[in-house]
Amino acid sequence: MAIRMQAGLLPRGAPAQGAGHGPCGRALPSAQGFTLIDLLIAVAIVAILTAVAIPMYQSSLMSSRRTDAKTALLDLASREERYLTLNPTGYTNSAANLSYATAFPVALFSGSTQDYQLSVVNATPTSYQLQAVPQGNQANDTCGTYTLDNLGNQLNIYPAGNAPAVIASCW
């Protein structure tokens, strides 16, 4: 027993033709993909995240290299003090006397990039002054040159050639 349908009338729940269904009532595959607007929005989001992340990453690298320079200066100071205990005549300007393989300035590297040069600026029998001078990209750092003396004074010189001063948050 066949039921005849009048044009435009469908049984309840039957799919209509032309609404994503074929002539037999089967669903046609829907179009999938991204529109140009979707793609542009995604690219804009990535660009904004990159614009924020890269400077933060570079700042973190500079901070890490500053820590390396400070640690190297403190190590150099301890070598000077050890030298003085073994040689009571005074401090030394000689890198060899402080167990360095090369003469001053001694290069401080991170990977293949030189970041600082360490040196004894002035050593007398009763005092010394040490420096870590930034090199390469590190020269753009706001902390500038680190200095340390036998009294434990920790100062910075920035920009190069200015009088030493304490720069907040550098040491």
MDAnalysis code that builds the backbone (N, CA, C; Angstrom):
import MDAnalysis as mda
import numpy as np

u = mda.Universe.empty(513, n_residues=171, atom_resindex=np.repeat(np.arange(171), 3), trajectory=True)
u.add_TopologyAttr("name", ["N", "CA", "C"] * 171)
u.add_TopologyAttr("resid", np.arange(1, 172))
u.add_TopologyAttr("resname", ["MET", "ALA", "ILE", "ARG", "MET", "GLN", "ALA", "GLY", "LEU", "LEU", "PRO", "ARG", "GLY", "ALA", "PRO", "ALA", "GLN", "GLY", "ALA", "GLY", "HIS", "GLY", "PRO", "CYS", "GLY", "ARG", "ALA", "LEU", "PRO", "SER", "ALA", "GLN", "GLY", "PHE", "THR", "LEU", "ILE", "ASP", "LEU", "LEU", "ILE", "ALA", "VAL", "ALA", "ILE", "VAL", "ALA", "ILE", "LEU", "THR", "ALA", "VAL", "ALA", "ILE", "PRO", "MET", "TYR", "GLN", "SER", "SER", "LEU", "MET", "SER", "SER", "ARG", "ARG", "THR", "ASP", "ALA", "LYS", "THR", "ALA", "LEU", "LEU", "ASP", "LEU", "ALA", "SER", "ARG", "GLU", "GLU", "ARG", "TYR", "LEU", "THR", "LEU", "ASN", "PRO", "THR", "GLY", "TYR", "THR", "ASN", "SER", "ALA", "ALA", "ASN", "LEU", "SER", "TYR", "ALA", "THR", "ALA", "PHE", "PRO", "VAL", "ALA", "LEU", "PHE", "SER", "GLY", "SER", "THR", "GLN", "ASP", "TYR", "GLN", "LEU", "SER", "VAL", "VAL", "ASN", "ALA", "THR", "PRO", "THR", "SER", "TYR", "GLN", "LEU", "GLN", "ALA", "VAL", "PRO", "GLN", "GLY", "ASN", "GLN", "ALA", "ASN", "ASP", "THR", "CYS", "GLY", "THR", "TYR", "THR", "LEU", "ASP", "ASN", "LEU", "GLY", "ASN", "GLN", "LEU", "ASN", "ILE", "TYR", "PRO", "ALA", "GLY", "ASN", "ALA", "PRO", "ALA", "VAL", "ILE", "ALA", "SER", "CYS", "TRP"])
u.atoms.positions = np.array([
    [0.833, -1.143, 0.000],
    [0.000, 0.000, 0.000],
    [0.888, 1.218, 0.000],
    [0.813, 1.940, -1.040],
    [1.640, 3.119, -1.258],
    [0.863, 4.358, -0.916],
    [1.487, 5.237, -0.255],
    [0.854, 6.497, 0.100],
    [1.388, 7.529, -0.854],
    [0.538, 8.261, -1.444],
    [0.939, 9.312, -2.359],
    [0.984, 10.620, -1.618],
    [1.990, 11.402, -1.873],
    [2.166, 12.694, -1.237],
    [1.814, 13.777, -2.214],
    [1.208, 14.772, -1.706],
    [0.951, 15.938, -2.535],
    [2.222, 16.772, -2.575],
    [2.417, 17.545, -3.601],
    [3.598, 18.381, -3.760],
    [3.729, 19.326, -2.581],
    [4.926, 19.381, -1.986],
    [5.203, 20.302, -0.889],
    [4.874, 19.745, 0.474],
    [4.233, 18.593, 0.564],
    [3.905, 18.018, 1.864],
    [4.787, 16.801, 2.101],
    [5.404, 16.776, 3.225],
    [6.276, 15.658, 3.578],
    [5.816, 15.090, 4.900],
    [6.041, 13.812, 5.118],
    [5.711, 13.255, 6.412],
    [6.603, 13.874, 7.499],
    [6.089, 13.864, 8.697],
    [6.802, 14.439, 9.816],
    [8.175, 13.776, 9.945],
    [9.287, 14.635, 10.074],
    [10.647, 14.143, 10.238],
    [11.354, 13.832, 8.944],
    [10.705, 13.940, 7.795],
    [11.369, 13.641, 6.523],
    [12.161, 14.853, 6.070],
    [13.371, 14.655, 5.581],
    [14.183, 15.781, 5.137],
    [13.656, 16.376, 3.849],
    [13.800, 17.670, 3.735],
    [13.358, 18.362, 2.522],
    [14.490, 18.352, 1.525],
    [14.156, 18.235, 0.243],
    [15.163, 18.290, -0.805],
    [15.712, 19.700, -0.899],
    [16.992, 19.811, -1.259],
    [17.599, 21.122, -1.421],
    [18.133, 21.690, -0.126],
    [17.931, 21.036, 1.011],
    [18.441, 21.535, 2.282],
    [19.584, 20.645, 2.738],
    [20.549, 20.403, 1.833],
    [21.687, 19.578, 2.169],
    [21.413, 18.095, 2.032],
    [20.316, 17.753, 1.375],
    [19.969, 16.355, 1.186],
    [19.745, 16.093, -0.290],
    [20.091, 14.894, -0.698],
    [19.916, 14.515, -2.091],
    [18.490, 14.079, -2.372],
    [18.232, 13.643, -3.597],
    [16.883, 13.253, -3.984],
    [16.357, 12.041, -3.235],
    [17.234, 11.232, -2.704],
    [16.797, 10.049, -1.972],
    [16.699, 10.317, -0.489],
    [16.933, 11.555, -0.051],
    [16.840, 11.895, 1.365],
    [18.149, 11.700, 2.107],
    [19.217, 11.287, 1.400],
    [20.521, 11.104, 2.051],
    [21.210, 12.461, 2.212],
    [21.937, 12.599, 3.298],
    [22.652, 13.853, 3.543],
    [23.832, 13.969, 2.597],
    [23.998, 15.143, 2.016],
    [25.148, 15.423, 1.165],
    [26.316, 15.865, 2.053],
    [27.565, 15.610, 1.633],
    [28.693, 16.071, 2.449],
    [28.679, 17.595, 2.513],
    [28.856, 18.125, 3.741],
    [28.835, 19.581, 3.887],
    [30.203, 20.138, 3.519],
    [30.235, 21.367, 3.045],
    [31.479, 22.028, 2.679],
    [32.247, 22.358, 3.963],
    [33.551, 21.971, 4.014],
    [34.355, 22.232, 5.195],
    [35.578, 23.029, 4.783],
    [36.131, 23.796, 5.740],
    [37.328, 24.568, 5.474],
    [37.262, 25.896, 6.186],
    [38.259, 26.721, 5.916],
    [38.353, 28.022, 6.540],
    [38.059, 29.099, 5.524],
    [37.450, 30.127, 5.996],
    [37.258, 31.278, 5.119],
    [38.495, 32.155, 5.239],
    [38.626, 33.109, 4.371],
    [39.753, 34.028, 4.404],
    [39.750, 34.830, 5.704],
    [38.590, 35.188, 6.178],
    [38.473, 35.934, 7.437],
    [38.996, 35.090, 8.602],
    [38.620, 33.792, 8.644],
    [39.120, 32.903, 9.693],
    [40.639, 32.848, 9.681],
    [41.214, 32.730, 8.502],
    [42.655, 32.660, 8.362],
    [43.329, 33.963, 8.805],
    [42.762, 35.095, 8.429],
    [43.334, 36.389, 8.814],
    [43.264, 36.603, 10.328],
    [42.202, 36.164, 10.951],
    [42.080, 36.283, 12.400],
    [43.140, 35.418, 13.092],
    [43.330, 34.200, 12.603],
    [44.347, 33.318, 13.186],
    [45.747, 33.913, 13.025],
    [46.048, 34.461, 11.852],
    [47.354, 35.075, 11.617],
    [47.544, 36.288, 12.530],
    [46.513, 37.090, 12.714],
    [46.607, 38.258, 13.592],
    [46.873, 37.841, 15.032],
    [46.224, 36.796, 15.499],
    [46.436, 36.313, 16.866],
    [47.874, 35.824, 17.043],
    [48.374, 35.073, 16.076],
    [49.757, 34.588, 16.143],
    [50.733, 35.762, 16.137],
    [50.470, 36.786, 15.318],
    [51.349, 37.955, 15.249],
    [51.374, 38.705, 16.584],
    [50.241, 38.854, 17.220],
    [50.177, 39.549, 18.515],
    [50.930, 38.756, 19.576],
    [50.721, 37.444, 19.624],
    [51.431, 36.616, 20.601],
    [52.939, 36.651, 20.366],
    [53.358, 36.641, 19.113],
    [54.778, 36.708, 18.786],
    [55.360, 38.051, 19.186],
    [54.622, 39.130, 18.952],
    [55.105, 40.470, 19.296],
    [55.305, 40.620, 20.803],
    [54.568, 39.881, 21.587],
    [54.718, 39.935, 23.038],
    [55.789, 38.952, 23.504],
    [55.828, 37.765, 22.930],
    [56.713, 36.705, 23.414],
    [58.182, 36.953, 23.097],
    [58.503, 37.451, 21.916],
    [59.908, 37.616, 21.529],
    [60.635, 38.616, 22.428],
    [60.112, 39.814, 22.682],
    [60.821, 40.718, 23.596],
    [60.967, 40.148, 25.011],
    [59.969, 39.422, 25.481],
    [60.068, 38.822, 26.806],
    [61.168, 37.755, 26.830],
    [61.282, 36.994, 25.775],
    [62.312, 35.962, 25.678],
    [63.696, 36.609, 25.632],
    [63.861, 37.656, 24.828],
    [65.145, 38.342, 24.736],
    [65.525, 38.976, 26.076],
    [64.561, 39.531, 26.771],
    [64.815, 40.101, 28.091],
    [65.262, 39.017, 29.064],
    [64.655, 37.872, 28.978],
    [65.030, 36.756, 29.842],
    [66.456, 36.292, 29.543],
    [66.834, 36.258, 28.263],
    [68.194, 35.882, 27.897],
    [69.201, 36.884, 28.446],
    [68.912, 38.186, 28.316],
    [69.821, 39.211, 28.834],
    [69.981, 39.080, 30.342],
    [68.889, 38.842, 31.021],
    [68.936, 38.679, 32.469],
    [69.783, 37.471, 32.857],
    [69.652, 36.393, 32.123],
    [70.438, 35.192, 32.384],
    [71.924, 35.459, 32.169],
    [72.246, 36.191, 31.120],
    [73.648, 36.516, 30.847],
    [74.215, 37.469, 31.900],
    [73.376, 38.382, 32.411],
    [73.816, 39.260, 33.502],
    [74.193, 38.432, 34.726],
    [73.375, 37.437, 35.014],
    [73.655, 36.552, 36.146],
    [74.982, 35.836, 35.948],
    [75.243, 35.383, 34.729],
    [76.525, 34.741, 34.439],
    [77.690, 35.700, 34.680],
    [77.545, 36.964, 34.260],
    [78.603, 37.961, 34.453],
    [78.840, 38.228, 35.931],
    [77.768, 38.364, 36.696],
    [77.916, 38.611, 38.133],
    [78.606, 37.429, 38.820],
    [78.216, 36.228, 38.444],
    [78.827, 35.032, 39.017],
    [80.309, 34.967, 38.671],
    [80.650, 35.288, 37.419],
    [82.050, 35.273, 37.004],
    [82.863, 36.334, 37.745],
    [82.271, 37.513, 37.984],
    [82.969, 38.552, 38.742],
    [83.208, 38.107, 40.184],
    [82.211, 37.500, 40.786],
    [82.368, 37.022, 42.161],
    [83.416, 35.915, 42.240],
    [83.483, 35.067, 41.207],
    [84.517, 34.040, 41.145],
    [85.897, 34.680, 41.014],
    [86.002, 35.692, 40.166],
    [87.272, 36.404, 39.998],
    [87.690, 37.074, 41.311],
    [86.740, 37.644, 42.031],
    [87.043, 38.258, 43.327],
    [87.547, 37.213, 44.319],
    [86.941, 36.033, 44.330],
    [87.402, 34.990, 45.257],
    [88.804, 34.516, 44.875],
    [89.142, 34.512, 43.578],
    [90.500, 34.156, 43.144],
    [91.505, 35.206, 43.622],
    [91.103, 36.473, 43.564],
    [91.984, 37.543, 44.069],
    [92.227, 37.370, 45.566],
    [91.189, 37.084, 46.308],
    [91.331, 36.907, 47.752],
    [92.190, 35.682, 48.078],
    [92.000, 34.616, 47.339],
    [92.810, 33.412, 47.542],
    [94.279, 33.716, 47.222],
    [94.512, 34.492, 46.145],
    [95.879, 34.872, 45.791],
    [96.516, 35.672, 46.926],
    [95.747, 36.594, 47.503],
    [96.285, 37.419, 48.594],
    [96.651, 36.574, 49.818],
    [95.874, 35.543, 50.116],
    [96.199, 34.704, 51.274],
    [97.481, 33.901, 51.047],
    [97.745, 33.558, 49.789],
    [98.958, 32.799, 49.479],
    [100.157, 33.708, 49.214],
    [99.903, 34.953, 48.843],
    [100.949, 35.928, 48.515],
    [100.632, 37.230, 49.243],
    [101.052, 37.373, 50.462],
    [100.667, 38.541, 51.262],
    [101.248, 39.865, 50.761],
    [101.979, 39.839, 49.663],
    [102.517, 41.098, 49.122],
    [101.429, 41.938, 48.470],
    [100.291, 41.359, 48.096],
    [99.195, 42.137, 47.529],
    [98.440, 41.404, 46.439],
    [97.450, 42.095, 45.918],
    [96.616, 41.552, 44.830],
    [97.396, 41.562, 43.524],
    [96.834, 40.934, 42.487],
    [97.548, 40.817, 41.217],
    [96.690, 41.223, 40.035],
    [97.351, 41.683, 38.945],
    [96.704, 41.972, 37.662],
    [96.872, 40.818, 36.683],
    [97.631, 39.810, 37.054],
    [97.986, 38.720, 36.149],
    [96.914, 37.633, 36.131],
    [96.431, 37.317, 34.942],
    [95.436, 36.253, 34.797],
    [96.036, 34.899, 35.140],
    [97.291, 34.708, 34.800],
    [97.953, 33.440, 35.102],
    [98.038, 33.213, 36.609],
    [98.285, 34.275, 37.379],
    [98.338, 34.148, 38.839],
    [96.985, 33.769, 39.430],
    [95.910, 34.057, 38.679],
    [94.554, 33.767, 39.154],
    [93.984, 32.500, 38.513],
    [94.877, 31.704, 37.920],
    [94.533, 30.396, 37.319],
    [93.660, 30.503, 36.071],
    [93.808, 31.566, 35.307],
    [93.140, 31.662, 34.003],
    [94.123, 31.244, 32.926],
    [93.630, 30.577, 31.895],
    [94.486, 30.085, 30.820],
    [94.917, 31.197, 29.876],
    [94.107, 32.241, 29.750],
    [94.428, 33.341, 28.839],
    [94.609, 34.632, 29.633],
    [95.236, 35.608, 28.992],
    [95.441, 36.908, 29.639],
    [94.136, 37.683, 29.675],
    [94.103, 38.718, 30.518],
    [92.931, 39.584, 30.584],
    [92.877, 40.458, 29.349],
    [91.708, 40.774, 28.825],
    [90.387, 40.390, 29.313],
    [90.040, 38.947, 28.943],
    [89.334, 38.283, 29.838],
    [88.884, 36.911, 29.649],
    [87.464, 36.965, 29.096],
    [87.218, 36.245, 28.010],
    [85.899, 36.245, 27.365],
    [84.940, 35.331, 28.117],
    [83.717, 35.811, 28.284],
    [82.646, 35.034, 28.906],
    [81.618, 34.760, 27.817],
    [81.424, 33.491, 27.494],
    [80.563, 33.083, 26.384],
    [79.272, 32.452, 26.877],
    [78.226, 32.540, 26.046],
    [77.039, 31.705, 26.175],
    [76.859, 31.082, 24.804],
    [77.132, 29.806, 24.718],
    [77.146, 29.159, 23.409],
    [78.367, 29.644, 22.635],
    [78.157, 30.113, 21.424],
    [79.265, 30.601, 20.604],
    [79.357, 32.122, 20.613],
    [78.507, 32.779, 21.379],
    [78.458, 34.238, 21.413],
    [79.157, 34.772, 22.657],
    [80.075, 35.724, 22.448],
    [80.737, 36.349, 23.589],
    [79.811, 37.409, 24.156],
    [79.545, 37.317, 25.453],
    [78.622, 38.240, 26.095],
    [79.327, 39.282, 26.956],
    [80.409, 38.911, 27.619],
    [81.134, 39.823, 28.498],
    [82.628, 39.565, 28.396],
    [83.411, 40.590, 28.754],
    [84.848, 40.446, 28.939],
    [85.165, 40.766, 30.391],
    [85.813, 39.833, 31.063],
    [86.194, 40.016, 32.464],
    [87.629, 40.495, 32.540],
    [87.893, 41.412, 33.451],
    [89.269, 41.870, 33.627],
    [89.467, 42.471, 35.008],
    [90.743, 42.494, 35.405],
    [91.149, 43.207, 36.607],
    [91.600, 44.571, 36.106],
    [90.860, 45.609, 36.454],
    [91.145, 46.955, 35.952],
    [92.339, 47.555, 36.681],
    [92.361, 47.382, 37.975],
    [93.408, 48.009, 38.758],
    [93.639, 47.181, 40.014],
    [94.826, 46.606, 40.124],
    [95.165, 45.862, 41.336],
    [96.407, 46.482, 41.948],
    [96.304, 46.816, 43.199],
    [97.431, 47.349, 43.974],
    [97.683, 46.356, 45.107],
    [98.714, 46.578, 45.906],
    [98.921, 45.656, 47.032],
    [97.732, 45.606, 47.999],
    [96.923, 46.662, 48.055],
    [95.840, 46.695, 49.044],
    [94.432, 46.720, 48.460],
    [94.294, 46.802, 47.143],
    [92.943, 46.872, 46.565],
    [92.928, 46.339, 45.134],
    [91.723, 46.082, 44.642],
    [91.528, 45.712, 43.232],
    [90.164, 46.197, 42.778],
    [90.029, 46.331, 41.474],
    [88.732, 46.630, 40.865],
    [88.573, 45.709, 39.666],
    [87.440, 45.037, 39.603],
    [87.148, 44.081, 38.539],
    [86.030, 44.635, 37.666],
    [86.041, 44.241, 36.386],
    [84.978, 44.680, 35.470],
    [84.503, 43.530, 34.606],
    [83.216, 43.574, 34.276],
    [82.615, 42.706, 33.269],
    [81.977, 43.654, 32.249],
    [82.619, 43.766, 31.083],
    [82.184, 44.700, 30.045],
    [81.317, 43.940, 29.044],
    [80.077, 44.401, 28.804],
    [79.193, 43.695, 27.873],
    [79.704, 43.761, 26.439],
    [79.462, 42.679, 25.697],
    [79.880, 42.567, 24.303],
    [78.684, 42.142, 23.446],
    [78.745, 42.410, 22.155],
    [77.711, 41.956, 21.226],
    [76.342, 42.508, 21.574],
    [75.320, 41.653, 21.509],
    [73.947, 42.067, 21.820],
    [73.792, 42.492, 23.272],
    [74.633, 41.956, 24.136],
    [74.544, 42.290, 25.556],
    [74.932, 43.750, 25.802],
    [75.646, 44.372, 24.862],
    [76.032, 45.780, 25.005],
    [74.808, 46.698, 25.032],
    [73.663, 46.228, 24.556],
    [72.427, 47.017, 24.576],
    [71.697, 46.923, 25.912],
    [72.224, 46.138, 26.820],
    [71.588, 45.944, 28.119],
    [71.666, 47.223, 28.947],
    [70.606, 47.518, 29.674],
    [70.543, 48.759, 30.464],
    [71.447, 48.732, 31.682],
    [71.984, 47.581, 32.048],
    [72.860, 47.516, 33.216],
    [74.296, 47.897, 32.887],
    [74.687, 47.820, 31.630],
    [76.023, 48.238, 31.228],
    [77.122, 47.382, 31.827],
    [78.239, 48.028, 32.163],
    [79.420, 47.358, 32.691],
    [79.279, 47.139, 34.194],
    [79.573, 45.917, 34.633],
    [79.558, 45.597, 36.061],
    [80.951, 45.830, 36.630],
    [81.015, 46.411, 37.809],
    [82.288, 46.561, 38.512],
    [82.141, 46.028, 39.932],
    [83.254, 45.515, 40.428],
    [83.296, 44.967, 41.779],
    [84.681, 45.263, 42.335],
    [84.750, 45.713, 43.584],
    [86.067, 45.988, 44.169],
    [86.301, 45.136, 45.407],
    [87.489, 45.290, 45.995],
    [87.870, 44.468, 47.139],
    [87.022, 44.736, 48.377],
    [86.310, 45.848, 48.425],
    [85.434, 46.137, 49.558],
    [84.026, 45.579, 49.362],
    [83.787, 44.968, 48.204],
    [82.473, 44.397, 47.911],
    [81.514, 45.378, 47.268],
    [81.999, 46.573, 46.889],
    [81.134, 47.552, 46.219],
    [80.770, 47.046, 44.834],
    [79.492, 46.950, 44.581],
    [78.971, 46.459, 43.308],
    [78.315, 47.627, 42.583],
    [78.929, 48.039, 41.479],
    [78.439, 49.203, 40.740],
    [78.275, 48.859, 39.269],
    [77.608, 49.772, 38.558],
    [77.443, 49.645, 37.113],
    [77.918, 50.922, 36.446],
    [78.396, 50.794, 35.220],
    [78.751, 51.953, 34.412],
    [77.901, 51.876, 33.149],
    [76.958, 52.802, 33.003],
    [76.111, 52.834, 31.806],
    [75.690, 54.258, 31.535],
    [75.752, 54.715, 30.333],
    [76.480, 54.093, 29.228],
    [77.977, 54.155, 29.466],
    [78.706, 53.442, 28.644],
    [80.153, 53.323, 28.819],
    [80.790, 54.701, 28.916],
    [81.696, 54.850, 29.851],
    [82.402, 56.113, 30.019],
    [81.843, 56.982, 31.131],
    [80.677, 56.707, 31.624],
    [80.106, 57.482, 32.723],
    [80.677, 57.017, 34.057],
    [80.437, 57.801, 35.075],
    [80.883, 57.447, 36.415],
    [80.116, 56.233, 36.926],
    [80.761, 55.350, 37.697],
    [80.053, 54.199, 38.249],
    [78.916, 54.639, 39.167],
    [77.843, 53.920, 39.123],
    [76.668, 54.192, 39.945],
    [75.921, 52.890, 40.160],
    [75.061, 52.882, 41.147],
    [74.217, 51.716, 41.380],
    [72.965, 51.871, 40.507],
    [72.738, 50.916, 39.627],
    [71.539, 50.923, 38.798],
    [70.560, 49.929, 39.430],
    [69.396, 50.408, 39.790],
    [68.407, 49.576, 40.487],
    [68.134, 48.301, 39.715],
    [68.072, 47.217, 40.413],
    [67.748, 45.855, 39.932],
    [68.811, 45.220, 39.072],
    [69.983, 45.844, 38.903],
    [71.043, 45.197, 38.123],
    [71.820, 44.202, 38.986],
    [72.272, 44.645, 40.155],
    [72.978, 43.733, 41.041],
    [71.943, 43.063, 41.888],
])
